[in-house]
Amino acid sequence: MSPGRALTNWKYGSTSRQTQHPHVELTIDIPDDLETSMQDDFCIYSVPPTLRQIYPEAYTQVISIGPIHYGKQKLQAMQIQKLRYLKEFCKRKMLKVNKSSSDHDEIKEKEIEREFSTDLLNEINVEEMRRCYADNFEFCSTEFVNMILLDSVFILELFMRHHKDSKNQKDFVLGKPWLRTDVQQDLVLLENQLPFSSLEKLYNFAKPNFVNEKDYPSLLELTVIISPISSPRIPKYRTLRKCYISLIYIGSLYSITKLHQAGLKLKPAQNKCFLEIGFEPGITCLWRAELQFPCFEVDDTTEFVVRNLMALEQCHYPYETYICNYIRLWDLLIDTAEDVDLLVEKKNLVNGLGDGATVANLVNKLCNQIAEVQSCYYPLSKDLNEYYEHCGNQTMAILRKVYFGDLWRGTGTVAAVLLLILTIIQAACSILQL
């Protein structure tokens, strides 16, 4: 029996069974350290196979960060760049030492750099890092901590260089726009993550050792600057979490074109988190209902980023799937290219893919194999369905289209109404004179 395992034996209890199998016993080998429930520390996961099969390209990469893809041959080309960045990162310490001293001993400089890299290594808590990953890895502690240091320093050096000069033509990454874009996108991958708290700890430890340390903001600010996601706005999670009380998922919803044909106004919301979508019900015959939501930008990176965010929610936040709920809402509102064109016309969507049908197809397949337990947009979907099914709203919409469909038709309608009123007044006056 292997060490660290408990041997559990069960013997058949009935006499008849023992007669049939006189020398058989069931032996099950159970590891002592086998987890019986998920740890709270888990925050980095492998993509579920069902999601990976739908679109594998969304989870591939040019660089390996962390242990999940460590050692893969196709990703080895970037390892030399990690070594370059580690060397430059440690040189930052020497720059400050040289600035405060006139003694430039090459041997001493290398010794200081070596000591600094050792200090960085000692800042990494191996067991704490391992607990952050849902998967188990067979690396020894030395290999694991060296891998984490190399990947962590690569990220920190990249962020700091991008902050100082994002178009550094001599840099091996920033100087190649295609590679810079690929690396930026790879840092969004679900499987390409390091615990942010560990990165921040390393950054805060190293920062005082750099020249002009005050020129560098917090790690969170550096992260936002280099993020491939345009115009990031921090969602108001506390507000959204309140919506989850006693809610169910959205079963069905009329498309945005049908809702618009029923009289619903579409208005882009300004300076709001992209998850905040508002609905003003309006009053039939007086003013129209209005749907307000921030503009949704769709481009070549949308599927890549959204799929990894949705995979993260499925693994780590299964009951707080804000992004999944948001994409599911768009999936229900958009059925055809006509829906996309309407949203573009009303400035609720930016189509960076060119073809409306391509956008519709993209949005409609993003939620495949996504498990939705509940949705914070259920009350909104209920209000929209009720609005469409109200006969008065559709009647008023038809009247507006028939009599006020354009400027000339509206002018003619107003003129006809005025003529009718004048005719009635004239008739009334004629009757009164009799």
Rosetta blueprint (number, residue, H / E / L):
1 M L
2 S L
3 P L
4 G L
5 R E
6 A E
7 L E
8 T E
9 N E
10 W E
11 K L
12 Y L
13 G L
14 S L
15 T H
16 S H
17 R H
18 Q H
19 T H
20 Q H
21 H L
22 P L
23 H L
24 V L
25 E L
26 L E
27 T E
28 I E
29 D E
30 I E
31 P E
32 D L
33 D L
34 L L
35 E L
36 T L
37 S L
38 M L
39 Q L
40 D L
41 D L
42 F L
43 C L
44 I E
45 Y L
46 S L
47 V L
48 P L
49 P H
50 T H
51 L H
52 R H
53 Q H
54 I H
55 Y L
56 P H
57 E H
58 A H
59 Y H
60 T L
61 Q L
62 V L
63 I L
64 S L
65 I L
66 G L
67 P L
68 I L
69 H L
70 Y L
71 G L
72 K L
73 Q H
74 K H
75 L H
76 Q H
77 A H
78 M H
79 Q H
80 I H
81 Q H
82 K H
83 L H
84 R H
85 Y H
86 L H
87 K H
88 E H
89 F H
90 C H
91 K H
92 R H
93 K H
94 M H
95 L H
96 K H
97 V H
98 N H
99 K H
100 S H
101 S L
102 S L
103 D L
104 H L
105 D L
106 E H
107 I H
108 K H
109 E H
110 K H
111 E H
112 I H
113 E H
114 R H
115 E H
116 F H
117 S H
118 T H
119 D H
120 L H
121 L H
122 N H
123 E L
124 I L
125 N L
126 V H
127 E H
128 E H
129 M H
130 R H
131 R H
132 C L
133 Y E
134 A L
135 D L
136 N L
137 F L
138 E L
139 F L
140 C L
141 S H
142 T H
143 E H
144 F H
145 V H
146 N H
147 M H
148 I H
149 L H
150 L H
151 D H
152 S H
153 V H
154 F H
155 I H
156 L H
157 E H
158 L H
159 F H
160 M H
161 R H
162 H H
163 H H
164 K H
165 D L
166 S L
167 K L
168 N L
169 Q L
170 K L
171 D L
172 F L
173 V L
174 L L
175 G L
176 K L
177 P H
178 W H
179 L H
180 R H
181 T H
182 D H
183 V H
184 Q H
185 Q H
186 D H
187 L L
188 V L
189 L L
190 L L
191 E L
192 N L
193 Q L
194 L L
195 P L
196 F H
197 S H
198 S H
199 L H
200 E H
201 K H
202 L H
203 Y H
204 N H
205 F H
206 A H
207 K H
208 P H
209 N H
210 F L
211 V L
212 N L
213 E H
214 K H
215 D H
216 Y L
217 P L
218 S L
219 L H
220 L H
221 E H
222 L H
223 T H
224 V H
225 I H
226 I H
227 S L
228 P L
229 I L
230 S L
231 S L
232 P L
233 R L
234 I L
235 P L
236 K L
237 Y H
238 R H
239 T H
240 L H
241 R H
242 K H
243 C H
244 Y H
245 I L
246 S L
247 L L
248 I L
249 Y L
250 I L
251 G L
252 S L
253 L L
254 Y L
255 S L
256 I H
257 T H
258 K H
259 L H
260 H H
261 Q H
262 A L
263 G L
264 L L
265 K E
266 L E
267 K E
268 P E
269 A L
270 Q L
271 N L
272 K L
273 C L
274 F L
275 L L
276 E L
277 I L
278 G E
279 F E
280 E E
281 P L
282 G L
283 I E
284 T L
285 C L
286 L L
287 W E
288 R L
289 A L
290 E E
291 L E
292 Q E
293 F E
294 P L
295 C L
296 F E
297 E E
298 V E
299 D L
300 D L
301 T L
302 T H
303 E H
304 F H
305 V H
306 V H
307 R H
308 N H
309 L H
310 M H
311 A H
312 L H
313 E H
314 Q H
315 C H
316 H H
317 Y L
318 P L
319 Y L
320 E L
321 T L
322 Y H
323 I H
324 C H
325 N H
326 Y H
327 I H
328 R H
329 L H
330 W H
331 D H
332 L H
333 L H
334 I L
335 D L
336 T L
337 A H
338 E H
339 D H
340 V H
341 D H
342 L H
343 L H
344 V H
345 E H
346 K L
347 K L
348 N L
349 L E
350 V E
351 N E
352 G L
353 L L
354 G L
355 D L
356 G H
357 A H
358 T H
359 V H
360 A H
361 N H
362 L H
363 V H
364 N H
365 K H
366 L L
367 C L
368 N L
369 Q L
370 I L
371 A L
372 E L
373 V L
374 Q L
375 S L
376 C L
377 Y L
378 Y H
379 P H
380 L H
381 S H
382 K H
383 D H
384 L H
385 N H
386 E H
387 Y H
388 Y H
389 E H
390 H L
391 C H
392 G H
393 N H
394 Q H
395 T H
396 M H
397 A H
398 I H
399 L H
400 R H
401 K H
402 V H
403 Y H
404 F L
405 G L
406 D L
407 L H
408 W H
409 R H
410 G H
411 T H
412 G H
413 T H
414 V H
415 A H
416 A H
417 V H
418 L H
419 L H
420 L H
421 I H
422 L H
423 T H
424 I H
425 I H
426 Q H
427 A H
428 A H
429 C H
430 S H
431 I H
432 L H
433 Q H
434 L L
